Amino acid sequence: MTPREVVLVLHTGRETNRRTAAAVAARLAADGIRLRVIGEEWAEVGDGDLPASLAPRIVDGRPGCAEGAEVVLVLGGDGTLLRAAEMARPVGVPLLGVNLGRVGFLAEAEQDSLGEALDLIVAGGYRVEERMTLDAVARRNGDVLARTWALNEAAVEKSTRERILEVVLEVDGRPVSAFGCDGVLCATPTGSTAYAFSAGGPLVWPQVEALLLVPSNAHALFARPMVISPDSQVAVEIDANGPPAVLDCDGRRLVELPPGARVELSRGEQGVRMVRLDGQPFADRLVRKFDLPVRGWRGAPKP
């Protein structure tokens, strides 16, 4: 019988991470679950004492390489999870992030709860939710320059420090505002805790379906963040007489934008599936990750 498989994506920059990955491989192998690993990552870990029948299967890390696996298990921070999303999204395999970094907002588990997370993988005792994504199309004079996507945010940003980027924002085929800026972010609720939050955008609960438009360092009286319909069609037009720009999706997929380019953004046709383990309220995650002060809270009065 073909063994069950879990794809492992690892941030290899720390010795503790590599030791954790070896322990995960041994733990899953003991329950007959085989790992599928990225070659260059696993070369830094080694097979250890795993039986030959359950030695990790090497893949190249391309999009879709998780096809047929049960879960993509991510050991690292948010950057590692965004990289893993490229492998999992095309084939609909859910991601389970275990935070071995600092904030790790996208992670579902922390290192001290890794054992419980592995137990739930073995037992299949988890649920899966789908997160919104963004589809992005870059055009110039009607010609398509690139098509890409984002889980957190798509940012249209200036590519040189010397000049301000002049843009016009469009929502549902109508102009909304024009201003000079360092850039404009379009974020999902998942991305509301990332770059968009640093740029002054609101925090949005993952269950809310919406798109966020967040100007970055805009020179304008009206350049506030906007929360718009998830089904709206958004466009960012770049001044034809201004400097070039860049479209940056999740800090991983970059598209050079010449003057006069137009970036069209909409709800992604394919989401990213994420594993949920304990149903922890989003408010608790905010408090824990951002170390928010809650002293003095009494809660609802008991009858």
C-alpha positions in Angstrom: 0.0 0.0 0.0 1.3 3.5 -0.9 2.2 5.3 2.3 0.6 8.5 3.3 2.7 11.6 2.5 3.3 15.0 4.0 5.3 17.7 2.3 7.8 19.4 4.5 9.0 22.9 3.8 11.7 24.1 6.1 13.6 27.3 7.0 17.1 25.8 7.3 18.9 28.9 8.6 19.0 27.6 12.2 20.5 24.4 13.6 17.4 24.0 15.9 15.1 24.1 12.8 17.1 21.3 11.2 17.0 19.2 14.3 13.3 19.8 14.6 12.8 18.6 11.0 14.7 15.4 11.7 12.6 14.7 14.7 9.4 15.4 12.7 10.5 12.9 10.0 11.2 10.2 12.7 7.9 10.9 14.4 5.8 10.6 11.2 7.7 7.6 10.0 6.9 5.8 13.2 3.2 6.1 12.1 3.8 5.1 8.5 3.7 8.6 7.1 6.4 9.5 4.6 7.8 13.0 4.0 8.2 14.7 0.7 11.0 17.2 0.9 12.8 19.9 -1.1 16.2 18.5 -2.1 18.5 21.4 -1.1 16.7 21.8 2.2 16.9 18.1 3.2 20.5 17.9 2.2 21.1 20.1 5.3 19.1 17.7 7.5 19.9 14.2 6.5 17.9 11.0 6.7 19.1 9.8 10.1 17.8 6.4 11.1 14.7 6.3 8.9 13.9 3.0 7.3 14.6 2.9 3.5 10.9 2.4 2.8 10.0 5.7 4.5 13.1 7.8 3.5 11.9 11.2 2.4 11.0 11.6 -1.3 12.9 14.4 -2.9 11.0 17.0 -5.0 12.2 20.2 -6.6 9.9 22.8 -4.9 8.1 23.9 -8.0 4.5 25.0 -7.9 2.3 21.9 -7.7 4.9 19.6 -6.3 2.6 18.9 -3.3 0.1 17.1 -5.5 -1.3 14.0 -3.8 0.0 14.9 -0.3 -2.3 15.3 2.7 -0.7 18.4 4.1 2.2 20.8 3.5 3.9 21.1 6.9 5.8 24.4 7.2 8.5 24.8 9.8 9.6 28.4 9.9 8.1 31.8 9.8 5.6 33.6 7.5 8.1 33.9 4.7 8.6 30.2 4.6 4.8 29.7 4.6 4.4 32.1 1.7 7.0 30.1 -0.2 5.1 26.9 0.6 1.9 28.4 -0.6 3.3 28.5 -4.1 3.7 24.7 -4.0 0.4 23.9 -2.4 -2.1 26.4 -4.0 -2.2 25.0 -7.6 -3.2 21.5 -6.3 -5.4 22.5 -3.3 -3.2 20.9 -0.6 -3.7 22.6 2.8 -0.9 24.3 4.6 0.0 23.8 8.3 2.4 26.4 9.6 4.5 25.8 12.8 6.2 29.0 13.9 9.9 28.6 14.4 10.6 32.3 13.7 9.5 35.5 15.5 5.9 36.6 15.0 4.8 33.9 12.6 1.3 35.3 12.2 0.3 32.9 9.5 1.3 29.9 11.6 -1.3 27.7 13.2 1.0 26.2 15.9 4.1 27.2 17.9 7.1 25.0 18.5 6.0 24.0 21.9 2.8 22.6 20.5 4.4 20.8 17.5 3.9 17.3 19.1 0.1 18.0 19.4 0.1 19.2 15.8 1.8 16.0 14.6 -0.7 13.9 16.6 -3.6 15.6 14.7 -1.9 15.1 11.4 -1.6 11.4 12.1 -5.2 11.1 13.3 -6.5 13.4 10.6 -8.1 15.5 13.4 -8.0 18.9 11.8 -10.2 21.1 9.8 -9.4 23.2 6.7 -10.5 26.7 5.8 -9.9 28.5 2.6 -8.3 31.9 2.5 -8.9 34.6 -0.1 -6.2 35.4 -2.6 -5.6 38.1 -5.2 -5.2 37.7 -9.0 -3.1 40.4 -10.6 -2.7 41.3 -14.2 -0.2 43.9 -15.4 -0.9 45.6 -18.8 0.5 48.4 -20.9 -1.3 49.7 -24.0 -3.7 46.8 -23.8 -0.8 44.2 -23.9 -0.5 41.8 -21.0 2.9 42.1 -19.3 2.3 39.4 -16.6 -0.3 37.5 -14.6 0.4 36.6 -11.0 -1.3 36.2 -7.6 -0.9 37.0 -3.9 -2.0 35.5 -0.6 -1.1 38.6 1.6 -0.8 41.6 -0.7 0.0 42.9 -4.2 2.0 46.1 -3.9 2.6 48.6 -6.7 5.7 50.5 -5.6 8.2 52.9 -7.0 11.4 51.3 -8.1 13.7 54.2 -7.5 14.1 56.5 -4.5 14.5 59.7 -6.5 11.0 60.3 -7.8 7.5 59.9 -6.4 5.1 57.5 -8.0 2.0 59.2 -9.5 -1.0 56.8 -9.6 -4.7 56.9 -10.2 -6.9 54.4 -8.2 -9.9 52.8 -9.9 -12.6 50.8 -8.3 -15.3 49.0 -10.4 -14.4 50.9 -13.5 -14.5 54.4 -11.9 -11.7 56.7 -10.8 -11.5 57.2 -7.0 -8.4 59.2 -6.3 -5.1 60.3 -7.7 -1.9 61.1 -5.8 1.8 60.8 -5.5 3.1 58.1 -3.2 5.7 55.4 -2.5 3.2 52.8 -3.5 -0.3 51.3 -3.2 -1.1 48.0 -1.5 -4.1 45.8 -2.2 -4.3 43.2 0.6 -6.5 40.3 1.6 -7.8 39.8 5.2 -5.0 37.4 5.6 -2.5 40.1 4.6 -4.1 42.7 6.8 -1.6 41.8 9.6 1.4 42.1 7.4 2.7 44.9 5.1 -0.7 46.6 4.9 -0.8 46.9 8.7 2.7 48.5 8.8 1.5 51.0 6.1 -1.5 52.0 8.3 -4.2 49.7 7.2 -6.8 48.1 9.5 -6.7 44.6 11.0 -9.4 42.4 9.4 -10.7 39.2 10.8 -9.9 36.2 8.4 -13.6 35.3 8.3 -14.4 38.7 6.7 -14.4 38.7 2.9 -13.1 42.1 1.7 -10.2 43.7 -0.2 -8.1 46.4 1.4 -6.6 49.4 -0.5 -3.7 51.0 1.5 -1.7 53.9 0.1 1.9 54.0 1.2 3.3 57.5 2.2 0.8 59.3 -0.1 1.1 63.0 -0.7 -2.7 63.8 -0.6 -5.4 65.0 1.6 -7.6 62.0 0.8 -5.4 58.9 0.8 -6.9 56.8 3.6 -7.1 53.0 3.6 -10.3 51.7 2.1 -12.1 48.4 2.7 -14.1 47.4 -0.4 -16.2 44.6 -1.6 -14.4 41.3 -2.2 -16.0 41.2 -5.7 -14.8 44.7 -6.7 -12.4 45.2 -9.6 -9.4 47.4 -8.6 -6.9 49.0 -10.9 -3.8 51.1 -10.2 -2.7 53.2 -13.2 0.8 54.6 -13.3 1.6 58.0 -14.9 2.9 57.6 -18.4 5.3 60.5 -17.8 6.5 59.3 -14.5 9.1 56.8 -13.2 8.8 53.0 -13.6 7.4 50.9 -10.8 7.3 47.3 -9.7 4.5 44.9 -8.8 5.5 42.9 -5.7 3.3 40.0 -4.7 3.9 38.6 -1.2 7.6 39.7 -1.5 8.1 36.7 -3.8 6.9 37.5 -7.3 8.1 40.7 -8.9 7.0 42.3 -12.2 8.7 45.3 -13.6 6.2 48.0 -14.6 7.1 50.6 -17.2 5.6 54.1 -17.1 2.0 54.0 -18.3 1.4 50.5 -17.0 -1.9 49.4 -15.4 -2.3 46.8 -12.7 -5.7 45.1 -12.4 -6.5 43.3 -9.1 -9.4 41.1 -8.2 -10.4 38.3 -5.9 -8.3 35.2 -6.8 -10.1 32.4 -8.6 -8.2 29.9 -6.5 -7.7 30.3 -2.7 -5.1 28.9 -0.4 -6.3 26.2 2.0 -5.0 26.4 5.6 -5.2 23.9 8.4 -6.9 24.9 11.6 -6.2 22.8 14.7 -7.8 24.2 17.8 -10.2 26.9 16.7 -8.5 29.6 18.7 -10.3 33.0 18.4 -8.5 35.5 16.2 -8.6 38.0 19.1 -6.5 35.7 21.2 -4.0 35.4 18.3 -3.8 39.2 18.0 -3.1 39.5 21.7 -0.5 36.9 21.7 1.4 37.8 18.6 1.4 41.6 19.2 1.7 41.4 22.9 -1.4 43.6 23.4 -2.3 44.9 26.8 -5.5 43.4 28.1 -5.1 44.0 31.9 -8.4 45.1 33.5 -10.6 43.0 31.3 -13.5 41.4 33.2 -15.6 39.8 30.5 -19.3 39.4 30.4 -21.0 39.2 33.8 -21.9 35.7 34.8 -25.6 35.0 35.7 
